[in-house]
Amino acid sequence: MVLKTFNVQEDTYKEFSGFCKELGISMSKQIERFMESFITEEPVAKKEYLEKLNKIRKQKTIHVGSIGNFKKRYGVE
């Protein structure tokens, strides 16, 4: 067992801590289970989606300039 320190938003910590106390469960154990499920379960994104995303990332971008130019070019009011 190791002791690690993480930075989280105080509100999130307080809400999760209250949740764990209310159910009588260990906060540390819940974090450990989350980490285990994250590394052992199949990735959420499917191969086809990731391939499509990479294809989109490689496409040439369009420079639209200012918001005024964007509105003028695309007819947005």
The first five atom37 places (N, CA, C, CB, O) and aatype in JSON, in Angstrom:
{
  "aatype": [12, 19, 10, 11, 16, 13, 2, 19, 5, 6, 3, 16, 18, 11, 6, 13, 15, 7, 13, 4, 11, 6, 10, 7, 9, 15, 12, 15, 11, 5, 9, 6, 1, 13, 12, 6, 15, 13, 9, 16, 6, 6, 14, 19, 0, 11, 11, 6, 18, 10, 6, 11, 10, 2, 11, 9, 1, 11, 5, 11, 16, 9, 8, 19, 7, 15, 9, 7, 2, 13, 11, 11, 1, 18, 7, 19, 6],
  "atom_mask": [
    [1, 1, 1, 1, 1],
    [1, 1, 1, 1, 1],
    [1, 1, 1, 1, 1],
    [1, 1, 1, 1, 1],
    [1, 1, 1, 1, 1],
    [1, 1, 1, 1, 1],
    [1, 1, 1, 1, 1],
    [1, 1, 1, 1, 1],
    [1, 1, 1, 1, 1],
    [1, 1, 1, 1, 1],
    [1, 1, 1, 1, 1],
    [1, 1, 1, 1, 1],
    [1, 1, 1, 1, 1],
    [1, 1, 1, 1, 1],
    [1, 1, 1, 1, 1],
    [1, 1, 1, 1, 1],
    [1, 1, 1, 1, 1],
    [1, 1, 1, 0, 1],
    [1, 1, 1, 1, 1],
    [1, 1, 1, 1, 1],
    [1, 1, 1, 1, 1],
    [1, 1, 1, 1, 1],
    [1, 1, 1, 1, 1],
    [1, 1, 1, 0, 1],
    [1, 1, 1, 1, 1],
    [1, 1, 1, 1, 1],
    [1, 1, 1, 1, 1],
    [1, 1, 1, 1, 1],
    [1, 1, 1, 1, 1],
    [1, 1, 1, 1, 1],
    [1, 1, 1, 1, 1],
    [1, 1, 1, 1, 1],
    [1, 1, 1, 1, 1],
    [1, 1, 1, 1, 1],
    [1, 1, 1, 1, 1],
    [1, 1, 1, 1, 1],
    [1, 1, 1, 1, 1],
    [1, 1, 1, 1, 1],
    [1, 1, 1, 1, 1],
    [1, 1, 1, 1, 1],
    [1, 1, 1, 1, 1],
    [1, 1, 1, 1, 1],
    [1, 1, 1, 1, 1],
    [1, 1, 1, 1, 1],
    [1, 1, 1, 1, 1],
    [1, 1, 1, 1, 1],
    [1, 1, 1, 1, 1],
    [1, 1, 1, 1, 1],
    [1, 1, 1, 1, 1],
    [1, 1, 1, 1, 1],
    [1, 1, 1, 1, 1],
    [1, 1, 1, 1, 1],
    [1, 1, 1, 1, 1],
    [1, 1, 1, 1, 1],
    [1, 1, 1, 1, 1],
    [1, 1, 1, 1, 1],
    [1, 1, 1, 1, 1],
    [1, 1, 1, 1, 1],
    [1, 1, 1, 1, 1],
    [1, 1, 1, 1, 1],
    [1, 1, 1, 1, 1],
    [1, 1, 1, 1, 1],
    [1, 1, 1, 1, 1],
    [1, 1, 1, 1, 1],
    [1, 1, 1, 0, 1],
    [1, 1, 1, 1, 1],
    [1, 1, 1, 1, 1],
    [1, 1, 1, 0, 1],
    [1, 1, 1, 1, 1],
    [1, 1, 1, 1, 1],
    [1, 1, 1, 1, 1],
    [1, 1, 1, 1, 1],
    [1, 1, 1, 1, 1],
    [1, 1, 1, 1, 1],
    [1, 1, 1, 0, 1],
    [1, 1, 1, 1, 1],
    [1, 1, 1, 1, 1]
  ],
  "atom_positions": [
    [[0.86, -1.18, 0.0], [0.0, 0.0, 0.0], [0.9, 1.24, 0.0], [-0.97, 0.0, 1.23], [1.89, 1.3, 0.73]],
    [[0.54, 2.21, -0.82], [1.3, 3.46, -0.89], [0.38, 4.62, -0.56], [1.95, 3.64, -2.28], [-0.84, 4.54, -0.73]],
    [[0.97, 5.69, -0.09], [0.22, 6.9, 0.2], [0.52, 7.89, -0.91], [0.59, 7.48, 1.61], [1.68, 8.23, -1.15]],
    [[-0.52, 8.36, -1.59], [-0.37, 9.32, -2.69], [-1.23, 10.54, -2.4], [-0.75, 8.69, -4.05], [-2.24, 10.46, -1.7]],
    [[-0.81, 11.66, -2.94], [-1.56, 12.91, -2.78], [-2.07, 13.36, -4.14], [-0.67, 14.01, -2.13], [-1.32, 13.36, -5.12]],
    [[-3.33, 13.74, -4.21], [-3.94, 14.22, -5.44], [-4.58, 15.58, -5.18], [-4.98, 13.22, -5.99], [-5.07, 15.84, -4.08]],
    [[-4.58, 16.41, -6.18], [-5.26, 17.71, -6.09], [-6.63, 17.59, -6.74], [-4.42, 18.83, -6.76], [-6.76, 17.24, -7.91]],
    [[-7.65, 17.9, -5.96], [-9.03, 17.89, -6.48], [-9.73, 19.15, -5.99], [-9.8, 16.6, -6.03], [-9.32, 19.77, -5.01]],
    [[-10.8, 19.49, -6.67], [-11.59, 20.65, -6.26], [-12.2, 20.36, -4.89], [-12.7, 20.97, -7.31], [-12.68, 19.26, -4.62]],
    [[-12.17, 21.37, -4.03], [-12.65, 21.18, -2.65], [-14.11, 20.77, -2.62], [-12.45, 22.45, -1.84], [-14.5, 19.9, -1.83]],
    [[-14.93, 21.39, -3.46], [-16.36, 21.05, -3.47], [-16.58, 19.6, -3.87], [-17.12, 21.98, -4.44], [-17.42, 18.9, -3.29]],
    [[-15.83, 19.14, -4.86], [-15.94, 17.76, -5.31], [-15.53, 16.81, -4.19], [-15.07, 17.52, -6.55], [-16.2, 15.81, -3.94]],
    [[-14.42, 17.13, -3.52], [-13.95, 16.3, -2.41], [-15.0, 16.22, -1.3], [-12.62, 16.87, -1.86], [-15.31, 15.14, -0.81]],
    [[-15.53, 17.37, -0.91], [-16.52, 17.39, 0.17], [-17.77, 16.59, -0.19], [-16.9, 18.84, 0.51], [-18.3, 15.85, 0.64]],
    [[-18.23, 16.75, -1.43], [-19.43, 16.04, -1.85], [-19.19, 14.52, -1.89], [-19.9, 16.54, -3.23], [-20.03, 13.75, -1.43]],
    [[-18.04, 14.11, -2.43], [-17.73, 12.68, -2.49], [-17.49, 12.11, -1.1], [-16.5, 12.45, -3.37], [-17.9, 10.99, -0.81]],
    [[-16.84, 12.88, -0.25], [-16.6, 12.44, 1.12], [-17.93, 12.22, 1.85], [-15.73, 13.48, 1.87], [-18.1, 11.22, 2.54]],
    [[-18.84, 13.16, 1.68], [-20.17, 13.02, 2.3], [-20.91, 11.8, 1.77], [0.0, 0.0, 0.0], [-21.55, 11.08, 2.52]],
    [[-20.81, 11.59, 0.47], [-21.43, 10.44, -0.17], [-20.9, 9.14, 0.44], [-21.17, 10.46, -1.7], [-21.68, 8.25, 0.78]],
    [[-19.58, 9.04, 0.57], [-18.96, 7.84, 1.13], [-19.35, 7.64, 2.6], [-17.43, 7.91, 1.01], [-19.66, 6.52, 3.01]],
    [[-19.34, 8.71, 3.38], [-19.71, 8.61, 4.78], [-21.15, 8.17, 4.94], [-19.48, 9.94, 5.49], [-21.47, 7.35, 5.8]],
    [[-22.03, 8.73, 4.1], [-23.45, 8.4, 4.17], [-23.69, 6.91, 3.91], [-24.23, 9.25, 3.16], [-24.56, 6.3, 4.52]],
    [[-22.9, 6.35, 2.99], [-23.06, 4.94, 2.66], [-22.16, 4.02, 3.49], [-22.78, 4.73, 1.2], [-22.25, 2.8, 3.39]],
    [[-21.3, 4.63, 4.31], [-20.4, 3.84, 5.15], [-19.33, 3.1, 4.35], [0.0, 0.0, 0.0], [-18.96, 1.98, 4.7]],
    [[-18.85, 3.73, 3.3], [-17.82, 3.1, 2.48], [-16.53, 3.91, 2.54], [-18.31, 2.97, 1.02], [-16.52, 5.09, 2.87]],
    [[-15.44, 3.24, 2.21], [-14.12, 3.87, 2.25], [-13.88, 4.69, 0.98], [-13.02, 2.82, 2.42], [-13.97, 4.17, -0.13]],
    [[-13.58, 5.97, 1.16], [-13.29, 6.83, 0.02], [-12.07, 6.31, -0.74], [-13.06, 8.28, 0.47], [-12.08, 6.26, -1.97]],
    [[-11.04, 5.93, -0.03], [-9.82, 5.42, -0.65], [-10.1, 4.19, -1.5], [-8.77, 5.09, 0.41], [-9.59, 4.04, -2.61]],
    [[-10.93, 3.3, -0.97], [-11.25, 2.07, -1.7], [-12.04, 2.39, -2.96], [-12.05, 1.1, -0.8], [-11.86, 1.74, -3.99]],
    [[-12.91, 3.38, -2.89], [-13.68, 3.77, -4.08], [-12.77, 4.33, -5.17], [-14.76, 4.79, -3.71], [-12.96, 4.05, -6.35]],
    [[-11.8, 5.14, -4.76], [-10.84, 5.69, -5.72], [-10.02, 4.56, -6.33], [-9.91, 6.74, -5.03], [-9.78, 4.55, -7.54]],
    [[-9.6, 3.61, -5.51], [-8.83, 2.47, -5.99], [-9.64, 1.66, -7.0], [-8.4, 1.57, -4.81], [-9.12, 1.26, -8.05]],
    [[-10.9, 1.42, -6.69], [-11.77, 0.66, -7.61], [-11.96, 1.42, -8.93], [-13.15, 0.39, -6.96], [-11.97, 0.81, -10.0]],
    [[-12.1, 2.72, -8.84], [-12.23, 3.53, -10.06], [-10.98, 3.38, -10.92], [-12.45, 5.02, -9.71], [-11.07, 3.18, -12.13]],
    [[-9.82, 3.48, -10.3], [-8.56, 3.36, -11.04], [-8.43, 1.98, -11.68], [-7.36, 3.63, -10.1], [-8.03, 1.86, -12.84]],
    [[-8.76, 0.94, -10.93], [-8.69, -0.42, -11.45], [-9.62, -0.6, -12.64], [-9.03, -1.43, -10.36], [-9.22, -1.18, -13.65]],
    [[-10.85, -0.11, -12.53], [-11.79, -0.27, -13.64], [-11.34, 0.52, -14.85], [-13.2, 0.18, -13.21], [-11.55, 0.1, -15.99]],
    [[-10.72, 1.65, -14.62], [-10.25, 2.49, -15.72], [-9.15, 1.8, -16.52], [-9.73, 3.82, -15.17], [-9.11, 1.92, -17.75]],
    [[-8.27, 1.07, -15.84], [-7.16, 0.44, -16.55], [-7.46, -0.97, -17.03], [-5.95, 0.41, -15.67], [-6.74, -1.49, -17.88]],
    [[-8.51, -1.61, -16.51], [-8.79, -2.99, -16.9], [-9.93, -3.12, -17.9], [-9.11, -3.79, -15.69], [-9.97, -4.1, -18.64]],
    [[-10.85, -2.18, -17.94], [-11.98, -2.27, -18.86], [-11.57, -1.84, -20.26], [-13.15, -1.43, -18.36], [-10.6, -1.11, -20.44]],
    [[-12.35, -2.3, -21.24], [-12.1, -1.92, -22.63], [-12.3, -0.42, -22.78], [-13.03, -2.72, -23.6], [-13.22, 0.15, -22.19]],
    [[-11.46, 0.24, -23.57], [-11.61, 1.68, -23.77], [-13.01, 2.02, -24.29], [-10.55, 2.2, -24.75], [-13.61, 1.26, -25.04]],
    [[-13.5, 3.17, -23.88], [-14.83, 3.61, -24.28], [-14.88, 3.91, -25.77], [-15.25, 4.85, -23.48], [-15.85, 3.55, -26.45]],
    [[-13.84, 4.55, -26.3], [-13.82, 4.92, -27.7], [-13.48, 3.7, -28.56], [-12.8, 6.05, -27.95], [-12.52, 2.98, -28.29]],
    [[-14.29, 3.49, -29.58], [-14.04, 2.37, -30.47], [-12.99, 2.72, -31.51], [-15.33, 1.94, -31.15], [-12.75, 3.89, -31.8]],
    [[-12.38, 1.7, -32.06], [-11.32, 1.86, -33.05], [-11.79, 2.71, -34.23], [-10.84, 0.48, -33.54], [-11.06, 3.59, -34.69]],
    [[-13.0, 2.46, -34.72], [-13.53, 3.21, -35.87], [-13.62, 4.7, -35.55], [-14.91, 2.68, -36.28], [-13.29, 5.55, -36.39]],
    [[-14.06, 5.01, -34.34], [-14.18, 6.42, -33.94], [-12.81, 7.08, -33.89], [-14.89, 6.53, -32.58], [-12.63, 8.2, -34.37]],
    [[-11.84, 6.38, -33.31], [-10.5, 6.94, -33.2], [-9.86, 7.15, -34.57], [-9.62, 6.03, -32.35], [-9.15, 8.14, -34.77]],
    [[-10.11, 6.23, -35.51], [-9.6, 6.39, -36.87], [-10.23, 7.61, -37.54], [-9.86, 5.12, -37.71], [-9.54, 8.39, -38.19]],
    [[-11.53, 7.77, -37.38], [-12.24, 8.91, -37.95], [-11.73, 10.21, -37.34], [-13.77, 8.76, -37.73], [-11.55, 11.21, -38.04]],
    [[-11.51, 10.21, -36.03], [-11.0, 11.39, -35.34], [-9.61, 11.77, -35.85], [-10.96, 11.14, -33.83], [-9.34, 12.95, -36.07]],
    [[-8.73, 10.79, -36.05], [-7.4, 11.07, -36.57], [-7.47, 11.65, -37.98], [-6.55, 9.8, -36.57], [-6.69, 12.53, -38.33]],
    [[-8.41, 11.15, -38.8], [-8.59, 11.65, -40.16], [-9.02, 13.13, -40.12], [-9.66, 10.8, -40.92], [-8.52, 13.95, -40.89]],
    [[-9.92, 13.45, -39.22], [-10.4, 14.84, -39.08], [-9.26, 15.73, -38.61], [-11.59, 14.91, -38.08], [-9.12, 16.85, -39.1]],
    [[-8.47, 15.26, -37.67], [-7.35, 16.06, -37.14], [-6.33, 16.4, -38.22], [-6.67, 15.31, -36.01], [-5.69, 17.45, -38.15]],
    [[-6.18, 15.53, -39.21], [-5.2, 15.75, -40.27], [-5.7, 16.7, -41.36], [-4.82, 14.43, -40.9], [-4.92, 17.15, -42.2]],
    [[-7.0, 17.0, -41.36], [-7.56, 17.89, -42.38], [-7.07, 19.32, -42.19], [-9.1, 17.85, -42.34], [-6.72, 19.75, -41.09]],
    [[-7.05, 20.03, -43.3], [-6.65, 21.43, -43.28], [-7.69, 22.25, -42.53], [-6.46, 21.97, -44.73], [-8.9, 22.04, -42.69]],
    [[-7.22, 23.16, -41.71], [-8.14, 24.02, -40.95], [-8.54, 25.24, -41.77], [-7.5, 24.45, -39.62], [-7.86, 25.6, -42.73]],
    [[-9.62, 25.85, -41.39], [-10.11, 27.04, -42.07], [-9.91, 28.24, -41.15], [-11.61, 26.89, -42.46], [-10.4, 28.25, -40.02]],
    [[-9.2, 29.24, -41.64], [-9.01, 30.47, -40.86], [-10.22, 31.37, -41.11], [-7.67, 31.19, -41.24], [-10.49, 31.74, -42.25]],
    [[-10.94, 31.71, -40.05], [-12.13, 32.54, -40.2], [-11.91, 33.96, -39.7], [-13.29, 31.92, -39.46], [-12.77, 34.82, -39.9]],
    [[-10.79, 34.23, -39.06], [-10.52, 35.58, -38.57], [-11.35, 35.91, -37.35], [0.0, 0.0, 0.0], [-11.53, 35.09, -36.45]],
    [[-11.85, 37.11, -37.33], [-12.62, 37.58, -36.18], [-14.03, 37.01, -36.19], [-12.68, 39.12, -36.16], [-14.44, 36.38, -37.17]],
    [[-14.76, 37.21, -35.12], [-16.15, 36.74, -35.03], [-17.0, 37.44, -36.09], [-16.73, 36.99, -33.62], [-17.93, 36.85, -36.63]],
    [[-16.67, 38.7, -36.37], [-17.37, 39.43, -37.42], [-17.17, 38.78, -38.78], [0.0, 0.0, 0.0], [-18.12, 38.65, -39.55]],
    [[-15.93, 38.38, -39.07], [-15.64, 37.69, -40.33], [-16.39, 36.36, -40.4], [-14.12, 37.46, -40.49], [-16.91, 35.99, -41.46]],
    [[-16.43, 35.67, -39.31], [-17.12, 34.38, -39.26], [-18.61, 34.57, -39.57], [-16.94, 33.72, -37.88], [-19.18, 33.83, -40.37]],
    [[-19.22, 35.55, -38.92], [-20.65, 35.81, -39.13], [-20.92, 36.19, -40.57], [-21.15, 36.91, -38.2], [-21.89, 35.73, -41.17]],
    [[-20.06, 37.01, -41.11], [-20.22, 37.47, -42.5], [-20.06, 36.3, -43.47], [-19.19, 38.58, -42.82], [-20.85, 36.16, -44.4]],
    [[-19.07, 35.49, -43.25], [-18.78, 34.37, -44.14], [-19.85, 33.29, -44.1], [-17.46, 33.77, -43.79], [-20.19, 32.72, -45.14]],
    [[-20.37, 33.0, -42.92], [-21.31, 31.9, -42.76], [-22.76, 32.35, -42.54], [-20.88, 31.05, -41.61], [-23.63, 31.52, -42.26]],
    [[-23.02, 33.63, -42.65], [-24.39, 34.13, -42.55], [-25.01, 33.96, -41.18], [0.0, 0.0, 0.0], [-26.22, 33.79, -41.06]],
    [[-24.2, 34.01, -40.15], [-24.7, 33.86, -38.79], [-25.0, 35.25, -38.23], [-23.66, 33.09, -37.88], [-24.21, 36.19, -38.38]],
    [[-26.13, 35.37, -37.59], [-26.51, 36.67, -37.02], [-26.45, 36.66, -35.53], [-27.9, 37.07, -37.45], [-26.73, 37.68, -34.89]]
  ]
}
